[in-house]
Amino acid sequence: MTAQPVPAQHLATAQARQRKWFRGSPIRIVAPVLVLVAVLALWTLTSHRLLAPQSRFLLPAPEQVISKGLLDPLARTTILTALWSTMQVALAGLIIAMLLGVACAVVMSQARWAEYSLYPYAVVLQTIPILAVVPLFGFWFGYEFSSRVVVCVMVALFPVITNTLFGLKLVAPAEHDLFTLHGASRLQRLLKLQLPTALPAMISGFKISGGMAIIGSIVADFFFRQGDPGIGRMIDVYRQQLATEELLTALLMSSLVGLILFWFFDFLAGRVARANGARSRH
């Protein structure tokens, strides 16, 4: 007796129930908390037991990092001020990269010749070593806010272009035929069919670019020493001073900003998915 294949509709229903259970399950909170506890325990063990006393400055214990990096008023104010400068640069670069990336992807989706002409240069932009061109940006745009934003745009642009273009191509041929049957213009097809279909993939690109914009802002801080100091410049200062507690605090705080950006776009992706699901049911 051969096993009967599971109908596609039943399989989709089971997968939807599994995803719904996982979204509401406490494991989404418990699992990362357990990992955090394990990392902190390993960190503490390494600092207190595995490292020699004269080498513990290389990896201070978590309580020392909290005490000197967060609870000390001077260090906390310095780090938060630098973090705010880094956030301003990263957000400005991310917004520009989002607008420019979506615009480029839309242009490429409208004509095959445009994609063949522009997409190779988007790939080239991604493969250029950022550390090699950062000094040039300083010569061209100065050494303050503008140059740092340009670096963020450069590192954050490619994921937006790639994911948006991929999403714009996901429209089924039958849906294109339906719009053609109703005499829809190119603009109507773009606004009412292609962009709504591409929105989940577009937001996935935003999630990737958010973290890369933070990295770009920190890298730019290392080179551009004028203007408000960001986290990158403070990391370099703490490195020179062997202030490991403050250095780790700066690293963790900048990672937290990237994580918040990721959570924001992940929340936005969930809302879009629910809206698309409700629209398909109606």
Order of alpha helices (4+ residues) and beta strands (2+ residues): alpha-alpha-alpha-alpha-alpha-alpha-alpha-alpha-alpha-alpha-alpha-alpha
